[in-house]
Amino acid sequence: MASVKSSLVCIALLFFLNGIAQKTIDTIATTVGNFSIPIKIQLPKQTTAKSPIYFFVHGGGWNGGTQNEVPPATLSGDADILSDALGIIYVGLAYRCKGNNASFADAINDLESSVKWFLDNASRFNADTARIGFGGASAGSTLSAVMAQKYPNCKVYVGAEGMYNLVDQDEKKSPFPNSEARKNYGLETEDKSKMASAYYNLRDKPPASLLLHGKEDRLCHYTQSIHFAEKIKVAGGKANVLLYDKINHTCLSAAYPDVFKKSVMEIVYLFISEFNIKNISIETIQNTLDTRLENQYPSTSITESKIIGLWKYNNEHLFFKSNGKGEVKLNNSVNDFNYIIKNDSSTIILQEQKERIFYLRKNNSTMFELFTDNTEKIYRVFDYFKQENYSK
């Protein structure tokens, strides 16, 4: 641990001696056995007063990790905008997952150790330890919601598509975590599941909470957020649930620009109120968001030259050729398709076994598909790859 702290001193001195020499810092917060637990710190570019701290816990179903390495620390999608706009320090926390043969309790220990490390070194980052917050997405919401109850100085909590009650869980509505995931992550008993449920571990006057959820979430049912908010209010806290129609399991991705903007602005209002941040221009933040998101909206002008090449979504590959021809590769099967471009509706119509509708984004590097499956709206994003990368 001494070597870790020495490393931090050098990094912190470099930051302050050079003004804004380094805005994002990646380092190691603690070690557990042969595992190094990373931490990612994003500092606002220009601040004079001490900054509030927002700890973010990544999702991923508690999957990932190897015998030697834990999954990396990441930041929430709003960090790049709000760190500077509101003068907040964003801190991404990492933890041992199932691939590390770890448990939920191990993950909490990792998170607690990393938070302690940061708070112990808060003065080097000009951080205000009296104003902290927690947030997480998906599986990270379960962990972060528990963490938020452990710190009296936690003012805010933001949970996206979260699971907060693992005891009264209907696996038909919320298949995460299923019985196998529970067993593999040390949650096989009701007592352990209750320990991992913020719903049953609220402190007195819980932090003001914002819960984001899609109504078509097929992993974590949106009623988890509704019931958690109700419990927070009973315990004397404030809670706001923001639900989105036709959205599955993401509320803070720029891939859904309107949803992302709404979510980020609600976070802005929460942070300003509960962190007591003064002199903020809401209009400036809105304009910044509009600029950042402009290329995420569908293109209104599609040409064949913009789509020729390879597009990938997981294990499905679409290869658009010239003259309205193409091939789709899914697992080990390859089929031909025809396509037409319809600029009157800004769509690409792919005619395979059934008609499929795609939209090209203004950034020309992603296209997305919308379709209905068993009355549910499915949204899939395909990323562009160079033509020469394509192979049957």
Protein Blocks (a to p, Z undefined) as FASTA:
>chain_A
ZZmmmmmmmmmmmmmmnopmpfbdcddfbdehjbccdddddddfbdfbdcdddddddehh
oggcifkbccdddddfklmmmmmmnopacdddddddfknopafklmmmmmmmmmmmmmmm
mmmnopafkbccdddehjlmmmmmmmmmmpmklmbdcdehiafbfklccfklmmcccfkl
mmmnopabfklmmmmpmklmccehiadddddddfklckbcfklmmmmmmmmmmnopacdd
dddehiacbfbbfklmmlmmmmmmmmmmmmmmmnopghiafklmmmmmmmmmmmmpccfb
dcfklmgccddehjbccdddehhiacddehjbccdddddddfknopacdddfbccddddd
fklpaccddddeehiacddddddddfklpcZZ
